Amino acid sequence: MQSAVEVEGLTKSYGSFTAVDHVSFQMEADKIYGLLGRNGAGKTTIMHMLTAQLFPTSGKLKVFGEAPYENNRVLSQTCFIKESQKYPDNFRLADVMEMAESFFPNWDRAYAQSLIADFGLPPRRRMKKLSRGMLSAAGIIVGLASRAPLTIFDEPYLGLDAVARNLFYDRLIEDYGSHPRTIVLSTHLIDEVSQILEHVMLIDKGRLILNENADVLRGRAFTVAGTTSAVEAFTARKKVVHRAPFGALTSATVTGSLTPAEQKQANALGLELAPVSLQQLVVHLTNQHGQEEETL
Ligand SMILES: Nc1ncnc2c1ncn2[C@@H]1O[C@H](COP(=O)(O)OP(=O)(O)OP(=O)(O)O)[C@@H](O)[C@H]1O
């Protein structure tokens, strides 16, 4: 199957500062990716290069097998929704929908209208009169109804309340089920999207430090909690990425999976084992990266 995105040695420098540093990855068609990382990690810079809004300093980049720059075949297959989209002053939501319909070949007008109703947006009100959350909802509607084979959401939620965010996740999952496409979600609300993601890419200081199937990742780390001496004994030969002492107790985050014998040992030591959330894992990995290279 052809990859939706192929990137090799992708680099973007601003003078002596390297925002994206020799990043290589592929994104398969019809999969949901999480592009995660701390502020300033380089996520938006990567997304801007994928969507031809920025030229790489070096490296190779193909979207649907072609270079995306000034390539309408590729660009009409790509929808990029960012946090603060600007619209012409006189535009109403209906104008935005009309424009999107003219640009995206797979646009579904009826679906867009049903989403406008779901999010409770006023189609005739000028965009500049919409609230912050309503503007975000408008972007999300364009992203979903475009049905673009590569749809990228870069922190699309500014001002969006929890109910509306859940509506977005629900509609995304439903529509992806009936119209699979490659979806990239870049967000700091990792716990909220962790069940949606099929594959996780973690960017840190311009480098790709993790590129892993989400299910595999979920089984790659766990926390162990109990008395400090028992935790120390249990983790003696394990890779501990985080330790949180609390009086005589300690909770440690450990990478790697557990054998049945190790689970028995943990029980015998009176230790509690729990899976690590994706958000916790990302926090641990990006906190320590730079001090010590982590290999998951
Ligand atoms: N035009 C520019 N000139 C100089 N530095 C830039 C420019 N654009 C981005 N950068 C720097 O590149 C780095 C990566 O920025 P980027 O916007 O890609 O981060 P991000 O991962 O999307 O962060 P956030 O989660 O905060 O949105 C940052 O240090 C940023 O300051």
The ligand as an SDF file (V2000), in Angstrom:
LIG
                    3D

 31 33  0  0  0  0  0  0  0  0999 V2000
   10.1190   31.6760   11.5460 N   0  0  0  0  0  0  0  0  0  0  0  0
   10.8230   31.2010   12.5750 C   0  0  0  0  0  0  0  0  0  0  0  0
   12.0260   31.7180   12.9030 N   0  0  0  0  0  0  0  0  0  0  0  0
   12.7510   31.2440   13.9390 C   0  0  0  0  0  0  0  0  0  0  0  0
   12.3510   30.2260   14.7240 N   0  0  0  0  0  0  0  0  0  0  0  0
   11.1680   29.6640   14.4550 C   0  0  0  0  0  0  0  0  0  0  0  0
   10.3420   30.1210   13.3690 C   0  0  0  0  0  0  0  0  0  0  0  0
    9.2150   29.3580   13.3490 N   0  0  0  0  0  0  0  0  0  0  0  0
    9.3420   28.4880   14.3730 C   0  0  0  0  0  0  0  0  0  0  0  0
   10.5030   28.6710   15.0290 N   0  0  0  0  0  0  0  0  0  0  0  0
   10.9910   27.9150   16.2090 C   0  0  0  0  0  0  0  0  0  0  0  0
   10.9780   26.5420   15.8770 O   0  0  0  0  0  0  0  0  0  0  0  0
   10.6750   25.7720   17.0450 C   0  0  0  0  0  0  0  0  0  0  0  0
    9.5410   24.8130   16.7140 C   0  0  0  0  0  0  0  0  0  0  0  0
    8.3400   25.5560   16.6040 O   0  0  0  0  0  0  0  0  0  0  0  0
    6.9520   24.8380   16.3090 P   0  0  0  0  0  0  0  0  0  0  0  0
    5.9300   25.9060   16.1260 O   0  0  0  0  0  0  0  0  0  0  0  0
    7.1330   23.8620   15.2130 O   0  0  0  0  0  0  0  0  0  0  0  0
    6.7120   24.0500   17.6840 O   0  0  0  0  0  0  0  0  0  0  0  0
    5.4530   23.1900   18.1470 P   0  0  0  0  0  0  0  0  0  0  0  0
    5.9730   21.8300   18.5020 O   0  0  0  0  0  0  0  0  0  0  0  0
    4.3660   23.2510   17.1510 O   0  0  0  0  0  0  0  0  0  0  0  0
    5.0470   23.9440   19.4870 O   0  0  0  0  0  0  0  0  0  0  0  0
    3.6000   24.2200   20.1630 P   0  0  0  0  0  0  0  0  0  0  0  0
    3.1870   22.9230   20.7980 O   0  0  0  0  0  0  0  0  0  0  0  0
    3.9320   25.2620   21.1800 O   0  0  0  0  0  0  0  0  0  0  0  0
    2.6760   24.7020   19.0940 O   0  0  0  0  0  0  0  0  0  0  0  0
   10.3660   26.7620   18.1610 C   0  0  0  0  0  0  0  0  0  0  0  0
   11.5290   26.9220   18.9490 O   0  0  0  0  0  0  0  0  0  0  0  0
   10.0670   28.0480   17.4060 C   0  0  0  0  0  0  0  0  0  0  0  0
   10.3840   29.1910   18.1630 O   0  0  0  0  0  0  0  0  0  0  0  0
  1  2  1  0
  2  3  1  0
  2  7  2  0
  3  4  2  0
  4  5  1  0
  5  6  2  0
  6  7  1  0
  6 10  1  0
  7  8  1  0
  8  9  2  0
  9 10  1  0
 10 11  1  0
 11 12  1  0
 11 30  1  0
 12 13  1  0
 13 14  1  0
 13 28  1  0
 14 15  1  0
 15 16  1  0
 16 17  2  0
 16 18  1  0
 16 19  1  0
 19 20  1  0
 20 21  2  0
 20 22  1  0
 20 23  1  0
 23 24  1  0
 24 25  2  0
 24 26  1  0
 24 27  1  0
 28 29  1  0
 28 30  1  0
 30 31  1  0
M  END
$$$$
